[in-house]
Amino acid sequence: MRRALVGMLLSAGALLAVASPLQVEGWRLVKDQAGIQVFLGKVPGSKYQAYRGIVRLKADMPTLLAMQEDVSGSCAWIYACREQRLLKHEGGQSWIYSRFNMPWPVRPRDAVLRVTTRQGVDGSVTRILSGVADYLPEQKGWVRVSKAEGYWAFIPKAAGEVEVIYQMHSEPGGSVPAWLAGSFVVDAPYNTLEALRQRVIRPVNDSGCKKGCQWQPF
């Protein structure tokens, strides 16, 4: 029993170590609604806040992981996502290209993320997100997100529940009005997790992702 407890503690410590490479100060709860909590924190040297969303879902790990691994289909529940595709998959890493809608007159953004998957001894899965802005040439009509750091964590709990944590901080590049930046960091985690929950409750199987396409190049 003592060995199991030590293993759990080491696993939790490892999760925090690999999932939180970014230094964030003063996390504060800014929204607590319908079982979803949103926290904001300051990032030294940045005028943009980091966000963290947390929810518990009545779902199994394979279902949640499969929904996220459907790279193109997951765009349907990721907030402001316009399109998304897998560029490369190698070992435990994937490179993903995403495009995001922005309200007029702000120009739409795109981003390239390197996703590193880690599995914990407790059954948890963490996907670390790191921006690699120069992985692809900049695309005409799109403003490249210059920096991005964050993670997804899926942690199995009792009673058939999974705790989902979604944390992110980015430097969006170009000019972004303060009102938009302030609303986005709350809307993005909340709406993403709410949409994910709705997909769990009412599955949609018409994403267009054919069997076997998860985390494989298109």
C-alpha positions as CSV (number, residue, x, y, z in Angstrom):
1,M,0.0,0.0,0.0
2,R,2.8,2.4,0.9
3,R,4.5,1.6,-2.5
4,A,1.2,2.4,-4.3
5,L,0.9,5.7,-2.4
6,V,4.5,6.7,-3.2
7,G,3.8,5.8,-6.9
8,M,0.7,8.0,-6.9
9,L,2.6,10.9,-5.4
10,L,5.5,10.5,-7.9
11,S,3.0,10.4,-10.7
12,A,1.3,13.6,-9.6
13,G,4.6,15.3,-9.3
14,A,5.7,14.2,-12.7
15,L,2.4,15.4,-14.2
16,L,2.9,18.9,-12.8
17,A,6.6,18.9,-13.9
18,V,5.9,18.0,-17.5
19,A,2.6,19.8,-17.8
20,S,3.6,23.2,-16.4
21,P,6.8,24.4,-18.1
22,L,5.4,27.9,-18.1
23,Q,5.8,30.1,-15.1
24,V,2.3,31.5,-14.1
25,E,1.7,33.7,-11.1
26,G,-1.5,34.3,-9.0
27,W,-4.0,31.9,-10.4
28,R,-7.5,33.1,-9.6
29,L,-10.9,31.7,-10.2
30,V,-12.9,33.9,-12.6
31,K,-15.7,31.6,-13.7
32,D,-17.4,28.7,-12.0
33,Q,-20.5,27.6,-13.9
34,A,-22.2,24.3,-14.8
35,G,-19.3,22.3,-13.3
36,I,-16.6,24.1,-15.3
37,Q,-14.0,26.2,-13.5
38,V,-11.9,28.8,-15.3
39,F,-8.7,30.3,-13.7
40,L,-6.5,33.1,-15.0
41,G,-2.9,33.8,-14.1
42,K,-0.2,36.3,-15.0
43,V,2.8,35.3,-17.0
44,P,5.9,37.4,-16.3
45,G,6.9,39.5,-19.3
46,S,3.6,39.0,-21.1
47,K,0.6,41.3,-21.3
48,Y,-1.6,38.3,-22.0
49,Q,-2.9,36.0,-19.3
50,A,-2.7,32.3,-19.1
51,Y,-6.0,30.3,-18.7
52,R,-6.8,27.0,-17.1
53,G,-10.1,25.2,-17.4
54,I,-11.1,22.2,-15.3
55,V,-14.1,19.9,-15.6
56,R,-15.1,16.4,-14.5
57,L,-16.8,14.3,-17.2
58,K,-18.8,11.1,-16.9
59,A,-16.8,9.3,-19.6
60,D,-14.1,6.7,-20.1
61,M,-10.5,7.5,-21.1
62,P,-10.6,5.8,-24.5
63,T,-13.6,7.8,-25.6
64,L,-12.1,11.2,-24.6
65,L,-8.7,10.4,-26.0
66,A,-10.2,9.3,-29.3
67,M,-12.2,12.5,-29.6
68,Q,-9.1,14.6,-29.2
69,E,-7.0,12.4,-31.4
70,D,-9.4,13.0,-34.3
71,V,-7.4,16.1,-35.2
72,S,-9.7,17.5,-37.9
73,G,-12.9,16.5,-36.1
74,S,-11.8,18.0,-32.8
75,C,-11.9,21.4,-34.4
76,A,-15.7,21.3,-34.1
77,W,-15.5,21.6,-30.3
78,I,-12.3,23.7,-29.8
79,Y,-13.3,27.3,-29.4
80,A,-12.9,29.6,-32.4
81,C,-11.2,26.7,-34.4
82,R,-11.8,27.0,-38.1
83,E,-9.8,24.1,-39.4
84,Q,-7.1,21.8,-38.1
85,R,-4.8,19.2,-39.7
86,L,-2.0,16.9,-38.7
87,L,1.4,17.7,-40.3
88,K,3.5,14.9,-38.9
89,H,3.5,12.1,-36.3
90,E,6.7,10.6,-34.9
91,G,6.8,8.4,-31.8
92,G,5.1,10.3,-28.9
93,Q,5.1,13.6,-30.8
94,S,2.7,15.2,-33.3
95,W,2.8,18.5,-35.2
96,I,-0.6,20.2,-35.8
97,Y,-1.5,23.2,-37.9
98,S,-4.6,25.1,-36.7
99,R,-6.5,28.1,-37.9
100,F,-8.7,30.3,-35.7
101,N,-11.5,32.7,-36.4
102,M,-11.4,36.2,-34.9
103,P,-14.1,38.9,-34.8
104,W,-13.9,41.7,-37.3
105,P,-11.7,43.7,-37.7
106,V,-9.1,41.5,-36.1
107,R,-7.3,39.3,-38.6
108,P,-7.6,35.5,-38.2
109,R,-4.8,33.6,-36.6
110,D,-3.0,30.4,-37.3
111,A,-0.6,28.3,-35.2
112,V,1.7,25.3,-35.4
113,L,1.8,23.2,-32.2
114,R,4.1,20.3,-31.2
115,V,2.1,17.9,-29.1
116,T,4.0,15.6,-26.8
117,T,2.1,12.8,-25.2
118,R,3.0,11.4,-21.7
119,Q,1.3,8.6,-19.8
120,G,1.3,8.4,-16.0
121,V,1.4,5.2,-14.0
122,D,-2.0,6.2,-12.6
123,G,-3.6,5.9,-16.0
124,S,-3.5,9.7,-16.7
125,V,-2.6,11.1,-20.1
126,T,-1.0,14.5,-20.5
127,R,-0.5,16.2,-23.9
128,I,2.0,19.1,-23.7
129,L,1.4,21.8,-26.3
130,S,4.4,23.9,-27.5
131,G,4.2,26.5,-30.3
132,V,6.7,26.1,-33.1
133,A,5.9,29.2,-35.2
134,D,8.7,28.7,-37.7
135,Y,7.8,25.0,-38.5
136,L,5.8,26.2,-41.5
137,P,6.2,29.4,-43.6
138,E,3.6,32.1,-42.7
139,Q,0.4,31.8,-44.7
140,K,-1.0,34.8,-46.7
141,G,-4.0,36.3,-44.9
142,W,-3.2,34.7,-41.5
143,V,-1.3,36.1,-38.5
144,R,0.9,33.5,-37.0
145,V,0.7,32.9,-33.2
146,S,4.2,33.7,-32.2
147,K,4.4,31.7,-28.9
148,A,2.1,29.1,-27.3
149,E,2.6,26.9,-24.2
150,G,0.0,24.7,-22.5
151,Y,-1.3,21.2,-22.0
152,W,-4.3,18.9,-21.9
153,A,-4.5,16.5,-18.9
154,F,-6.9,13.5,-18.6
155,I,-6.9,12.1,-15.1
156,P,-9.2,9.1,-14.3
157,K,-11.2,9.4,-11.1
158,A,-13.6,7.3,-9.2
159,A,-17.2,6.5,-10.3
160,G,-16.3,6.4,-14.0
161,E,-15.3,10.1,-14.2
162,V,-12.3,11.7,-15.8
163,E,-11.0,15.1,-14.7
164,V,-10.0,17.2,-17.8
165,I,-7.6,20.1,-17.4
166,Y,-6.9,22.5,-20.3
167,Q,-4.3,25.2,-19.8
168,M,-2.8,27.6,-22.3
169,H,-0.9,30.8,-22.8
170,S,-0.1,32.4,-26.1
171,E,1.3,35.5,-27.7
172,P,-1.2,36.0,-30.6
173,G,1.0,38.2,-32.7
174,G,-0.1,41.4,-34.4
175,S,-2.6,43.7,-32.7
176,V,-5.4,42.4,-30.5
177,P,-7.7,44.8,-28.7
178,A,-7.7,44.5,-24.9
179,W,-11.4,43.7,-24.8
180,L,-10.9,40.7,-27.1
181,A,-7.9,39.4,-25.3
182,G,-9.8,39.7,-21.9
183,S,-12.8,37.8,-23.2
184,F,-10.9,35.2,-25.1
185,V,-9.0,33.8,-22.1
186,V,-12.3,33.1,-20.4
187,D,-14.4,32.0,-23.4
188,A,-11.8,29.7,-24.8
189,P,-11.4,27.2,-21.9
190,Y,-15.1,27.4,-20.9
191,N,-16.6,26.9,-24.3
192,T,-14.1,24.3,-25.3
193,L,-14.8,22.1,-22.2
194,E,-18.5,22.7,-22.5
195,A,-18.5,21.6,-26.2
196,L,-16.4,18.6,-25.3
197,R,-18.9,17.6,-22.6
198,Q,-21.8,18.0,-25.1
199,R,-20.0,15.7,-27.5
200,V,-19.6,13.1,-24.8
201,I,-23.3,13.3,-23.9
202,R,-24.4,13.3,-27.6
203,P,-21.7,11.7,-29.7
204,V,-21.3,12.9,-33.3
205,N,-19.7,10.4,-35.7
206,D,-19.6,12.4,-38.9
207,S,-16.4,14.2,-38.4
208,G,-15.0,12.8,-41.6
209,C,-12.1,11.1,-39.9
210,K,-11.8,7.6,-41.4
211,K,-10.8,4.7,-39.3
212,G,-7.1,4.7,-38.5
213,C,-6.5,8.4,-39.3
214,Q,-6.0,9.5,-35.7
215,W,-2.5,11.0,-35.3
216,Q,-1.5,9.9,-38.8
217,P,-0.5,12.3,-41.5
218,F,-3.3,13.2,-43.9
